[in-house]
Amino acid sequence: MKQVILITLCALFSFAQVNAQDTVKKDKKETITLLVEGMDCANCVKKIEKNIAFEKGVTDLKCDLATKTATVTYRTDRTDEAKVLAAFKKIGMEAKVQKEGEAQAAKACCGGCSGSETGHKHKHNH
């Protein structure tokens, strides 16, 4: 009788571990930084926050109007990069994944450049 109970407990313990490992895989998150061409004002930021933050799988969203970027964290089991980009297109904004070097160039902008020095284009309203 003790062997049957011991075997049952071992089986349950093993099943619980496998199930816990599956949960860890499903909760994997990815973060991407997007350059959003149409993000020109505070209303644009609000539009992104109201729509993209509630897309399926999106867990975090931060917008930076100065660099026209949106940093999106999402669950990989619920969505992917292509779906996030499609969500921006759905609200009328073009977004593209920003590589790490491009992010540094945008932050280094002098505030009055033409965009050619840093590889990005924007308007300056002085």
N, C-alpha and C positions, 0 to 999 in steps of 0.2 A: 504494500500500500504506500509506503514511504517513497518507493521508487517511482510510482505513478505520479505522485504529487510533485516530486522533484523534477521529473521529466516535463510535466505540464508547466511548472514555473519557469524552467529553462526555455521552453518553447515560447512562452509569453514574453519573456525578457528579450529573446532574440527578435521576435516580431516587432516589439516596441523600438528596438534599436534601428531596424531597417526602416520602419515608418518615420522615425526621427530624422534619419539621413535623407529620406525623400523630401521632408519638409524643408531642410536646409537648402537642398538644391532648388526648390521652387521659389524660395525667398531671395534668390540672387538679384542684386541690384546693379544697375549700370548708370553712370552719369556722363552726359554729353553736354558740351557747350556749343551753342548755336549762334551764328551771326544772323540776326533778323533784319533784313533790308528795310522793311517798312516800319520799324519801331522808331518813330520820330518825336513822340511826345508822351506825356503822362497818360493820356487816354489810350494810347497804343499799349502801354504797359498794363493798364487795367483790363483791356480787352484780352490780352494774353493770359493774365492771371485768372480772369473769370472763366476762360475756356480751356486752356491747356492744362491748368492745375487739376481739372476734374476729368481729364481723359483717362480711360481705363488703363490702370497700371502705373500712372504717374504718382510718385510718392513725395516729390519735392520740386519746387520751381523757384528760381531766383532770376529776376530781370535786372539788367544794368543798362539804363538808358544812355549813359555817357559812352559806353562802348558798343551799344546796340547788340548786346548779347543776352541770351537766356540760358541758364544752366538748368538742365532737366535731369532729375533722377527718376528712374522707373524700374519696375520689376520685370525682369526678362521673361518670366513665365506668363506675363499678362500682355506685354506689348514689345515692340522693338523700335529700332532707330527709324526705319521707314515709316512706321505708323505715326511716330511723333512728328516727323517732317510733314506727313500728310495732314495732320491735325492743324499745323500752322497754315498750310495751303488752304484748308477748309475755311479758315477765318480771314483769308485774303492777304496773308503775309508769306513772303518767301524766306525760308530759313535754310541755312546750310551748316553742316558740321564744321566747326572751327578747330583747326589743328593747333597744337600748343604754341608753335612759333608765331602763328597769326595772332593769337591772343596777346602775346607779349608785344607785338608790333602795334596793336591797337591801343594798348595801355601806354605805350611810349609816345603817342601822338602829341605833338607840340601844342595843339589847340588851334593852329592856324595853317596847317599843312594842306596841300592839295590832294593828298592821298598817295601820290606816287612815291614818296619817300618811305612809307611804311607798308605799302601794298593794299591799303584800304581806301575806300572813297566815302566821303561824307560832306555835308554842307556845314559851314560855320556861320552862325548868326551872331555877329558882333555888333 
